Amino acid sequence: MTLSGSAFQIFVERSLFLICHLPSISVSVNNNNNNNNNNGAPPWQSGRALTWDVTVATTLADSYVPASFVTAAAAAEAAASREEVKYSDLPASFSFQPIAVD
């Protein structure tokens, strides 16, 4: 089965609801957002809203081939690290969790 990034996002949202009973809302948060409001998302940890970004990395991309040849999940780990840097300046009302698969 092959899922696109957006289909995987929907899968994650539904799984969180079915397994954790955690309702979710889709919001667009960019790094220029100075609003410390969590946009109505339910609190998850320490009163912060759980926020995630789904990344599907391909191990066949030129930038991932050397690392993927040596270590399983290297492409996903690299993608997750980039996402953590990308969202490092989110307001403190969010708890960011990268989700990366390859």
CORHU-V750663 format. One record per backbone hydrogen bond with DSSP energy under -0.5 kcal/mol. NH is the residue of the N-H (numbers start at 1). CO is the residue of the C=O. Records with the same first field share a line. If there is no record, write none. Layout:
# CORHU-V750663
NH = CO ; CO
This chain:
# CORHU-V750663
8 = 4
9 = 5
10 = 6
11 = 7
12 = 8
13 = 9
14 = 10
15 = 11
16 = 12
17 = 13
18 = 14
19 = 15
20 = 15 ; 16
21 = 17
22 = 16
23 = 21
27 = 25
29 = 27
30 = 28
33 = 30
34 = 32
41 = 38
44 = 48
45 = 48
48 = 45
49 = 93
50 = 42
51 = 95
53 = 97
55 = 53 ; 99
57 = 55 ; 101
59 = 57
61 = 58
64 = 61
65 = 61
66 = 62
68 = 64
69 = 65
70 = 66
71 = 67
74 = 71
77 = 73
78 = 74
79 = 75
80 = 76
81 = 77
82 = 78
83 = 79
84 = 80
85 = 81
86 = 82
87 = 83
88 = 85
90 = 87
94 = 91
95 = 49
96 = 94
97 = 51
99 = 53
101 = 55
